[in-house]
Amino acid sequence: MFKGRVMRKRIWGWFFFDWASQPYNTLLITFIFAPYVQELIGDGAEAQAAWGFGIAAAGFVIALLAPILGALADAGGNRLRWIWGFSLMYVIGSFGLWFAAPGSFDLTTTLFLFAIGMIGMEFATIFTNSMLPDLGSKEEIGKISGNGWAFGYLGGLVALVVMLVFFAESAATGKTFVGLSPALGLDAEAREGTRFVGPLTAIWYFVFMIPFFLWVRDPKPAKAAKGAVKGALTSLAGTLKGLPQTPSLFAYLGSSMFYRDALNGMYTFGGIYAAGVLKWSVVDTGIFGILAIISGAIFAWVGGRADARFGPKPVITVCILVLSFVAISIVFVSRDSVYGVPVAEGSKLPDIAFYVLGALIGAAGGVIQSASRTMMVRQANPEKMAESFGLYALAGKATSFLAPALIGVATAATGSQQLGVSPLIALFLLGLILLRWVKPEGDQPAWQDQSENAPG
């Protein structure tokens, strides 16, 4: 058992994974690199479609392998070893984005490297999330999860500010947000300041994972028992076959599959959408990101306390309703009109409206992700926690190729970025409907029966 100071260090070490990994979402997926790709491609709808299909391919790989990896982790073998391996993929993939230069831009290579890093981040997250139940009691983990998510948002905010102040240059002026030339002698004409987002993300992760590896210790055995791999895969097959006998878990996996996919769609396409529809620069999108992240950090902390008091289900419900409103609103905000009301040329109203929507995405997004992993702990079989989080990753990624693919298809078919994001509305509503059948405390009698009837 971990007590006192050792446990506090372990919890803080676990927090540092969120701090270290958040820039992949903040800097690459949403606010800096994605708008830069749109800028290189030139056509907003074409960029949104290409980005959608690329992210969809990575999501398919994650969905296919996530449950298997979780099952193998539960069978034994130190989870930290897996995190080391996937961290290497994170660093290699993100660092490689430096080579997305204007004069030699290769979309296929860029998306491949991006996918390598994204897969590494998602798989490492499976194993770190599965450690959450080891950090406190059922009453404490909601608060711990919320604090971790808030700490991660803060890390993303600091990384974004560093990029905007010292590196990400405007294509028009060659200067950063505060009027500086890109730091370290980087060439603004070659967009080296903006491209440095890849190496910065990799270096950030490498440095801030040090506390994680120093302070986090895995209570699982370092080496799997003989026959553990075969047993893990057999167990996974049994779990999948038995999902209908655990209706609350089944409903929750389905619900989270849809609403998390829709949220990821917002994160993935928010920057490209703003660049294409509102004609924002990388710097403009970065400021939007700062507002979203600040609201996310504050509300993730508040949401963790609401989770501890009311439980995760009502918290998730409120967040889905807020995000559904945002998804509907995005379709009706453009440079020419806001909610169908025409605006004068040069009006700042569309920008202000999108800033507000960004703050809502940040606030509800941070809370729902924190509460979702708390809910997964309540729904999971305590004896198969990593396997359960593998299924949770599967639920998050099984349709992760669906939302980007739907957005890609809708955008390509209509030629409109606004209509292209409309599939998110349906995904949020499906998640809300399925949440109705989720029990706040999960299928506890079913888990007990399975434990009593387990062989050996």
C-alpha positions as CSV (number, residue, x, y, z in Angstrom):
1,M,0.0,0.0,0.0
2,F,1.1,3.5,-0.7
3,K,0.7,5.9,2.2
4,G,1.1,9.6,2.9
5,R,3.9,11.4,1.1
6,V,4.6,8.5,-1.3
7,M,1.0,8.4,-2.4
8,R,0.9,12.1,-2.9
9,K,4.1,11.9,-5.1
10,R,2.5,9.0,-7.0
11,I,-0.7,11.1,-7.7
12,W,1.4,14.1,-8.8
13,G,3.5,11.8,-11.0
14,W,0.3,10.5,-12.6
15,F,-0.9,14.1,-13.1
16,F,2.3,14.8,-15.1
17,F,1.2,12.5,-17.9
18,D,-1.7,14.8,-18.5
19,W,0.6,17.8,-18.4
20,A,3.2,16.2,-20.7
21,S,0.8,14.8,-23.3
22,Q,-1.8,17.6,-23.6
23,P,0.3,19.6,-26.1
24,Y,-0.4,16.9,-28.8
25,N,-4.1,17.8,-28.5
26,T,-3.6,21.5,-28.0
27,L,-0.7,22.4,-30.4
28,L,-1.0,19.7,-33.1
29,I,-4.6,18.5,-33.4
30,T,-6.4,21.8,-32.8
31,F,-4.7,25.2,-32.5
32,I,-1.3,25.4,-34.3
33,F,-0.5,22.5,-36.7
34,A,-3.9,21.8,-38.1
35,P,-4.5,25.4,-39.2
36,Y,-1.0,25.4,-40.6
37,V,-1.8,22.4,-42.8
38,Q,-4.9,24.2,-44.0
39,E,-2.8,27.1,-44.9
40,L,-0.4,24.9,-46.9
41,I,-3.2,23.2,-48.8
42,G,-4.9,26.5,-49.4
43,D,-8.5,25.3,-49.8
44,G,-10.3,25.0,-46.5
45,A,-12.8,22.3,-47.5
46,E,-10.1,20.2,-49.1
47,A,-7.9,20.5,-46.0
48,Q,-10.8,19.6,-43.7
49,A,-11.6,16.5,-45.8
50,A,-7.9,15.4,-46.0
51,W,-7.4,15.9,-42.3
52,G,-10.6,14.0,-41.6
53,F,-9.6,10.9,-43.6
54,G,-6.1,10.9,-42.1
55,I,-7.3,11.1,-38.5
56,A,-9.9,8.4,-39.3
57,A,-7.1,6.0,-40.4
58,A,-5.2,6.5,-37.1
59,G,-8.5,6.0,-35.2
60,F,-9.1,2.7,-36.9
61,V,-5.7,1.4,-35.8
62,I,-6.3,2.5,-32.2
63,A,-9.8,1.0,-32.1
64,L,-8.5,-2.4,-33.4
65,L,-5.6,-2.8,-31.0
66,A,-6.7,-0.9,-27.8
67,P,-8.7,-3.7,-26.2
68,I,-6.0,-6.3,-26.9
69,L,-3.3,-4.1,-25.3
70,G,-5.5,-3.6,-22.2
71,A,-6.2,-7.3,-21.8
72,L,-2.4,-8.0,-22.1
73,A,-1.7,-5.4,-19.4
74,D,-4.2,-7.0,-17.0
75,A,-2.6,-10.4,-17.5
76,G,0.6,-9.1,-16.0
77,G,3.6,-7.3,-17.3
78,N,4.5,-3.9,-16.0
79,R,2.2,-1.2,-17.5
80,L,5.2,1.3,-17.3
81,R,7.0,-0.8,-19.9
82,W,4.1,-0.3,-22.3
83,I,4.0,3.4,-21.6
84,W,7.8,3.7,-22.4
85,G,7.2,2.1,-25.8
86,F,4.3,4.2,-26.8
87,S,6.0,7.4,-25.5
88,L,8.7,6.7,-28.0
89,M,6.1,6.7,-30.8
90,Y,4.7,10.0,-29.4
91,V,8.1,11.6,-29.6
92,I,9.1,10.3,-33.0
93,G,5.8,11.2,-34.6
94,S,5.5,14.7,-33.2
95,F,9.1,15.6,-33.8
96,G,8.8,14.5,-37.5
97,L,6.2,17.2,-38.2
98,W,9.1,19.7,-38.4
99,F,9.6,18.5,-42.0
100,A,6.2,19.8,-43.2
101,A,7.9,22.7,-45.0
102,P,6.0,25.0,-47.4
103,G,8.3,24.2,-50.4
104,S,8.4,20.4,-49.9
105,F,5.1,19.7,-48.2
106,D,4.0,16.0,-48.5
107,L,0.5,15.5,-47.1
108,T,0.8,11.7,-47.0
109,T,4.1,11.7,-45.1
110,T,2.8,14.4,-42.7
111,L,-0.4,12.5,-41.9
112,F,1.6,9.3,-41.4
113,L,3.9,10.9,-38.9
114,F,1.0,12.6,-37.2
115,A,-0.8,9.3,-36.9
116,I,2.3,7.6,-35.4
117,G,2.4,10.2,-32.6
118,M,-1.3,10.2,-32.1
119,I,-1.4,6.4,-31.8
120,G,1.4,6.5,-29.2
121,M,-0.4,9.1,-27.2
122,E,-3.7,7.2,-27.2
123,F,-2.1,3.8,-26.3
124,A,-0.1,5.3,-23.5
125,T,-3.3,6.9,-22.2
126,I,-4.9,3.5,-21.9
127,F,-2.3,2.3,-19.4
128,T,-2.2,5.6,-17.4
129,N,-6.0,5.8,-17.1
130,S,-6.1,2.2,-15.9
131,M,-3.9,3.3,-12.9
132,L,-6.6,5.8,-11.7
133,P,-8.4,3.3,-9.3
134,D,-5.0,2.7,-7.6
135,L,-4.8,6.4,-6.6
136,G,-7.7,6.7,-4.2
137,S,-11.1,5.5,-3.0
138,K,-14.2,5.5,-5.2
139,E,-15.2,8.8,-3.5
140,E,-11.8,10.3,-4.2
141,I,-11.1,9.4,-7.8
142,G,-13.5,11.9,-9.3
143,K,-11.7,14.7,-7.7
144,I,-8.3,13.2,-8.6
145,S,-9.4,12.8,-12.2
146,G,-10.6,16.4,-12.4
147,N,-7.5,17.7,-10.9
148,G,-5.4,15.8,-13.3
149,W,-7.4,17.0,-16.3
150,A,-7.1,20.6,-15.0
151,F,-3.4,20.2,-14.6
152,G,-3.1,18.8,-18.1
153,Y,-5.1,21.8,-19.5
154,L,-2.7,24.1,-17.7
155,G,0.2,22.4,-19.4
156,G,-1.4,22.8,-22.7
157,L,-2.0,26.5,-22.0
158,V,1.6,27.1,-21.1
159,A,2.8,25.3,-24.2
160,L,0.4,27.3,-26.4
161,V,1.6,30.6,-24.9
162,V,5.2,29.6,-25.5
163,M,4.4,28.8,-29.1
164,L,2.5,32.0,-29.7
165,V,4.9,34.4,-28.0
166,F,8.2,32.9,-29.2
167,F,7.7,30.7,-32.3
168,A,4.4,30.7,-34.3
169,E,4.8,33.5,-36.9
170,S,2.1,35.1,-39.0
171,A,2.3,34.3,-42.7
172,A,1.7,37.9,-43.5
173,T,4.2,39.6,-41.1
174,G,6.7,36.9,-40.2
175,K,6.3,38.0,-36.5
176,T,4.8,36.2,-33.5
177,F,1.7,37.3,-31.6
178,V,3.7,39.9,-29.6
179,G,5.7,41.1,-32.6
180,L,8.9,39.1,-32.2
181,S,10.9,37.3,-34.8
182,P,10.8,33.5,-34.2
183,A,13.2,32.5,-31.4
184,L,16.4,30.4,-31.9
185,G,17.1,32.1,-35.2
186,L,14.3,30.2,-37.0
187,D,13.5,31.4,-40.5
188,A,10.1,33.0,-40.7
189,E,10.0,32.7,-44.5
190,A,10.4,28.9,-44.3
191,R,7.7,28.9,-41.5
192,E,10.3,27.3,-39.2
193,G,8.7,29.0,-36.2
194,T,5.4,27.4,-36.8
195,R,6.9,24.1,-37.8
196,F,8.8,24.1,-34.5
197,V,5.5,23.1,-32.9
198,G,6.5,19.4,-33.7
199,P,9.9,19.4,-32.0
200,L,8.5,21.5,-29.1
201,T,5.7,19.0,-28.5
202,A,8.2,16.1,-28.5
203,I,10.7,17.9,-26.2
204,W,7.9,18.9,-23.8
205,Y,6.7,15.4,-23.5
206,F,10.2,14.0,-23.0
207,V,11.0,16.5,-20.2
208,F,7.7,16.4,-18.3
209,M,7.3,12.6,-18.3
210,I,10.4,12.5,-16.1
211,P,8.3,13.0,-12.9
212,F,5.9,10.3,-14.1
213,F,8.6,7.7,-14.5
214,L,10.3,8.7,-11.3
215,W,7.3,8.8,-9.0
216,V,4.7,6.3,-10.4
217,R,5.1,2.7,-9.5
218,D,2.9,-0.1,-10.9
219,P,1.5,-2.6,-8.3
220,K,1.2,-5.2,-11.1
221,P,3.9,-7.8,-11.5
222,A,6.8,-6.9,-13.7
223,K,6.5,-10.1,-15.7
224,A,3.5,-11.9,-17.1
225,A,2.9,-15.5,-15.9
226,K,3.3,-18.3,-18.3
227,G,0.3,-18.5,-20.7
228,A,-0.8,-15.1,-19.7
229,V,-1.1,-13.7,-23.2
230,K,-3.4,-16.6,-24.4
231,G,-5.4,-16.2,-21.2
232,A,-5.7,-12.4,-21.7
233,L,-7.0,-12.8,-25.2
234,T,-9.4,-15.5,-24.1
235,S,-10.6,-13.3,-21.3
236,L,-11.1,-10.4,-23.7
237,A,-13.2,-12.6,-26.0
238,G,-15.3,-13.6,-23.0
239,T,-15.7,-10.0,-22.0
240,L,-16.9,-8.9,-25.4
241,K,-19.2,-11.9,-25.7
242,G,-20.6,-11.1,-22.2
243,L,-21.2,-7.4,-22.7
244,P,-25.0,-7.9,-23.2
245,Q,-25.0,-9.4,-19.7
246,T,-23.6,-6.2,-18.3
247,P,-26.1,-3.7,-19.7
248,S,-24.9,-0.6,-17.9
249,L,-21.3,-1.1,-19.1
250,F,-22.6,-1.9,-22.6
251,A,-24.8,1.2,-22.7
252,Y,-21.9,3.4,-21.3
253,L,-19.4,2.2,-23.9
254,G,-22.0,2.9,-26.6
255,S,-22.8,6.3,-25.2
256,S,-19.2,7.4,-24.7
257,M,-18.4,6.1,-28.2
258,F,-20.6,8.6,-29.7
259,Y,-20.2,11.7,-27.5
260,R,-16.4,11.4,-27.2
261,D,-16.1,11.0,-30.9
262,A,-18.2,14.1,-31.5
263,L,-16.0,16.0,-29.0
264,N,-12.8,14.8,-30.6
265,G,-14.3,16.0,-33.9
266,M,-14.7,19.5,-32.5
267,Y,-11.1,19.5,-31.2
268,T,-9.8,18.1,-34.5
269,F,-11.6,20.4,-36.8
270,G,-12.0,23.6,-34.7
271,G,-8.7,25.1,-35.9
272,I,-9.2,24.2,-39.5
273,Y,-12.8,25.4,-39.4
274,A,-11.8,28.8,-37.9
275,A,-9.0,29.2,-40.5
276,G,-11.3,28.3,-43.4
277,V,-14.6,29.9,-42.5
278,L,-13.5,32.9,-40.4
279,K,-10.2,33.3,-42.2
280,W,-8.2,33.3,-39.0
281,S,-4.5,33.1,-39.0
282,V,-2.5,30.6,-36.9
283,V,-2.0,33.4,-34.3
284,D,-5.8,34.2,-34.2
285,T,-6.5,30.5,-33.7
286,G,-3.9,30.3,-30.9
287,I,-5.7,33.2,-29.0
288,F,-9.0,31.2,-29.4
289,G,-7.1,28.3,-28.0
290,I,-5.9,30.2,-24.9
291,L,-9.5,31.1,-24.0
292,A,-10.7,27.6,-24.5
293,I,-7.9,26.1,-22.4
294,I,-8.3,28.6,-19.6
295,S,-12.1,27.8,-19.4
296,G,-11.2,24.1,-19.7
297,A,-8.7,24.1,-16.8
298,I,-11.1,26.1,-14.5
299,F,-14.1,23.9,-15.2
300,A,-12.2,20.6,-15.1
301,W,-11.3,21.5,-11.5
302,V,-14.9,22.6,-10.7
303,G,-16.2,19.5,-12.5
304,G,-14.0,17.2,-10.5
305,R,-15.7,18.5,-7.3
306,A,-19.2,18.2,-8.9
307,D,-18.3,14.7,-9.9
308,A,-17.3,13.8,-6.3
309,R,-20.5,15.3,-4.9
310,F,-23.2,14.3,-7.5
311,G,-21.5,11.4,-9.4
312,P,-20.3,11.4,-13.0
313,K,-23.6,10.7,-14.8
314,P,-25.4,14.0,-14.2
315,V,-22.1,15.9,-14.9
316,I,-21.8,14.1,-18.2
317,T,-25.4,14.7,-19.1
318,V,-25.1,18.5,-18.6
319,C,-21.9,18.6,-20.6
320,I,-23.5,16.7,-23.6
321,L,-26.4,19.2,-23.6
322,V,-23.9,22.2,-23.7
323,L,-21.8,20.6,-26.4
324,S,-24.9,19.8,-28.5
325,F,-25.8,23.5,-28.3
326,V,-22.3,24.4,-29.5
327,A,-22.4,21.8,-32.4
328,I,-25.7,23.4,-33.6
329,S,-24.3,26.9,-33.2
330,I,-21.1,26.2,-35.2
331,V,-23.2,25.5,-38.3
332,F,-24.8,29.0,-38.0
333,V,-21.6,31.1,-37.4
334,S,-19.7,32.4,-40.5
335,R,-18.0,35.5,-41.6
336,D,-21.3,36.7,-43.3
337,S,-23.9,35.8,-40.7
338,V,-24.5,34.7,-37.1
339,Y,-27.5,32.5,-36.4
340,G,-28.9,33.5,-39.8
341,V,-28.6,37.2,-39.2
342,P,-26.4,38.9,-41.8
343,V,-23.5,40.9,-40.4
344,A,-21.6,43.8,-42.0
345,E,-18.3,43.2,-43.8
346,G,-15.5,43.5,-41.2
347,S,-17.8,42.8,-38.3
348,K,-16.2,41.3,-35.2
349,L,-19.4,39.6,-34.2
350,P,-18.6,36.2,-35.8
351,D,-15.2,36.2,-34.1
352,I,-16.8,37.0,-30.7
353,A,-19.4,34.3,-31.2
354,F,-16.7,31.8,-32.0
355,Y,-14.6,32.8,-29.0
356,V,-17.7,32.2,-26.8
357,L,-18.3,28.8,-28.4
358,G,-14.6,28.0,-27.9
359,A,-14.9,28.8,-24.2
360,L,-17.9,26.5,-23.9
361,I,-16.1,23.7,-25.8
362,G,-13.1,24.1,-23.4
363,A,-15.3,24.1,-20.3
364,A,-17.7,21.3,-21.2
365,G,-14.9,19.3,-22.9
366,G,-12.6,19.3,-19.9
367,V,-15.3,18.3,-17.5
368,I,-16.8,15.5,-19.7
369,Q,-13.5,13.9,-20.3
370,S,-12.6,13.9,-16.6
371,A,-16.0,12.6,-15.6
372,S,-15.9,10.0,-18.3
373,R,-12.9,8.2,-17.0
374,T,-14.3,8.3,-13.5
375,M,-17.5,6.8,-14.8
376,M,-15.4,4.1,-16.5
377,V,-13.9,3.1,-13.2
378,R,-17.4,2.7,-11.8
379,Q,-18.6,0.6,-14.7
380,A,-15.5,-1.6,-15.0
381,N,-14.8,-5.0,-13.5
382,P,-12.2,-4.3,-10.8
383,E,-10.3,-7.4,-11.8
384,K,-10.0,-6.3,-15.4
385,M,-9.3,-2.5,-15.1
386,A,-6.7,-2.2,-17.9
387,E,-8.9,-4.4,-20.2
388,S,-11.8,-2.2,-19.4
389,F,-9.9,0.9,-20.3
390,G,-8.9,-0.8,-23.5
391,L,-12.6,-1.2,-24.2
392,Y,-13.0,2.4,-23.2
393,A,-10.4,3.4,-25.8
394,L,-12.1,1.2,-28.3
395,A,-15.4,3.0,-27.5
396,G,-13.6,6.3,-28.0
397,K,-12.0,5.2,-31.2
398,A,-14.4,2.6,-32.7
399,T,-16.2,5.6,-34.3
400,S,-13.2,7.9,-34.2
401,F,-12.8,7.3,-37.8
402,L,-16.6,7.7,-38.3
403,A,-16.8,11.4,-37.2
404,P,-13.8,12.6,-39.2
405,A,-14.9,10.4,-42.1
406,L,-18.5,11.8,-41.9
407,I,-17.1,15.3,-41.8
408,G,-14.8,14.5,-44.7
409,V,-17.6,13.1,-46.8
410,A,-20.1,15.9,-45.8
411,T,-17.5,18.6,-46.5
412,A,-16.5,17.0,-49.9
413,A,-20.1,16.5,-50.9
414,T,-21.4,20.0,-50.0
415,G,-18.2,22.0,-50.6
416,S,-19.0,23.8,-47.3
417,Q,-17.1,23.6,-44.1
418,Q,-20.2,24.7,-42.1
419,L,-22.4,21.9,-43.4
420,G,-19.4,19.6,-43.2
421,V,-19.4,19.6,-39.3
422,S,-23.1,19.0,-39.0
423,P,-22.7,15.2,-38.3
424,L,-21.4,16.1,-34.8
425,I,-24.9,17.1,-33.8
426,A,-26.3,13.6,-34.4
427,L,-23.4,12.0,-32.6
428,F,-23.9,14.0,-29.4
429,L,-27.6,13.2,-29.4
430,L,-27.0,9.5,-29.8
431,G,-24.6,9.6,-26.8
432,L,-27.2,11.4,-24.7
433,I,-29.9,8.8,-25.6
434,L,-27.7,5.8,-24.7
435,L,-26.7,7.4,-21.4
436,R,-30.2,6.9,-20.2
437,W,-29.5,3.1,-19.6
438,V,-26.3,3.7,-17.7
439,K,-26.5,2.9,-14.0
440,P,-24.5,5.3,-11.8
441,E,-22.7,2.4,-10.0
442,G,-22.5,0.0,-12.9
443,D,-23.2,-3.7,-13.0
444,Q,-21.8,-4.6,-9.6
445,P,-23.8,-7.8,-9.1
446,A,-22.7,-9.1,-12.5
447,W,-19.1,-8.5,-11.7
448,Q,-19.5,-10.3,-8.4
449,D,-21.2,-13.3,-10.1
450,Q,-18.4,-13.5,-12.6
451,S,-15.7,-13.4,-9.9
452,E,-17.5,-16.2,-7.9
453,N,-17.9,-18.4,-11.1
454,A,-14.3,-17.7,-12.3
455,P,-12.2,-20.9,-12.7
456,G,-9.4,-21.5,-10.1
